[in-house]
Amino acid sequence: MRYKFFGKRLWNALVDLPFALPTAVAGITLATIYAPNGWIGEWLAPLGIKVSYTRLGVFVALTFIACRSSCGRCSRC
């Protein structure tokens, strides 16, 4: 990225994460994070939102994996 802004290093790390993780590891990681006792799932469970092992979870995983091609190009601009 050409411009300097707050959180640029964190943004770069998040964009590069899908490149560093194989697809299987990414799936296991996402299932763990979005499980009812996971980092994000514990916040969603009281709201009645279940992500792991649902269609919403498949959407999240496909979006994460798709970032390999779309977001990767954007970060190199």
C-alpha positions in Angstrom: 0.0 0.0 0.0 1.3 3.4 -0.9 -0.4 5.5 1.8 0.3 5.6 5.5 -2.6 5.2 7.9 -3.3 3.9 11.4 -3.4 0.1 11.4 -1.6 -0.4 8.1 0.6 -3.2 9.4 -2.4 -5.0 10.9 -4.3 -4.6 7.6 -1.3 -6.0 5.6 -1.1 -9.0 8.0 -4.8 -9.8 7.6 -4.5 -9.5 3.8 -1.5 -11.8 3.7 -2.9 -14.4 6.1 -4.8 -16.4 3.4 -1.6 -16.7 1.5 0.3 -18.1 4.5 -2.4 -20.7 5.5 -3.2 -23.8 3.4 -6.9 -24.3 2.8 -7.3 -27.1 5.3 -5.6 -25.2 8.1 -7.8 -22.2 7.3 -10.9 -24.3 7.5 -9.9 -25.7 10.9 -9.0 -22.3 12.1 -12.2 -20.7 11.0 -14.3 -23.5 12.5 -12.4 -23.1 15.8 -12.8 -19.3 15.9 -16.5 -19.3 15.0 -17.4 -22.2 17.3 -19.8 -21.3 20.1 -16.8 -21.2 22.5 -14.4 -19.6 20.0 -13.1 -16.0 20.0 -15.8 -14.7 17.7 -18.4 -17.4 18.3 -18.8 -16.6 21.9 -20.0 -13.1 21.0 -22.3 -14.4 18.3 -23.9 -17.3 20.3 -25.9 -15.1 22.7 -27.4 -13.4 19.6 -28.5 -16.7 18.3 -26.1 -16.6 15.4 -24.4 -19.9 14.6 -21.6 -19.9 12.1 -19.6 -23.1 12.4 -20.9 -26.0 10.3 -23.7 -23.9 8.7 -24.2 -22.2 5.4 -23.1 -19.0 6.9 -19.8 -20.7 7.9 -19.3 -22.0 4.3 -19.8 -18.4 3.1 -17.3 -17.1 5.6 -14.8 -19.8 4.6 -15.2 -19.2 0.9 -14.9 -15.4 1.4 -11.7 -15.9 3.4 -10.2 -18.2 0.7 -11.3 -15.9 -2.1 -9.2 -13.1 -0.5 -6.2 -14.9 -1.8 -6.8 -13.7 -5.3 -8.8 -10.5 -4.8 -7.4 -8.8 -1.7 -3.9 -10.0 -2.6 -3.8 -7.9 -5.7 -5.2 -4.9 -4.0 -2.5 -4.9 -1.3 0.2 -4.8 -4.0 -1.0 -1.6 -5.5 
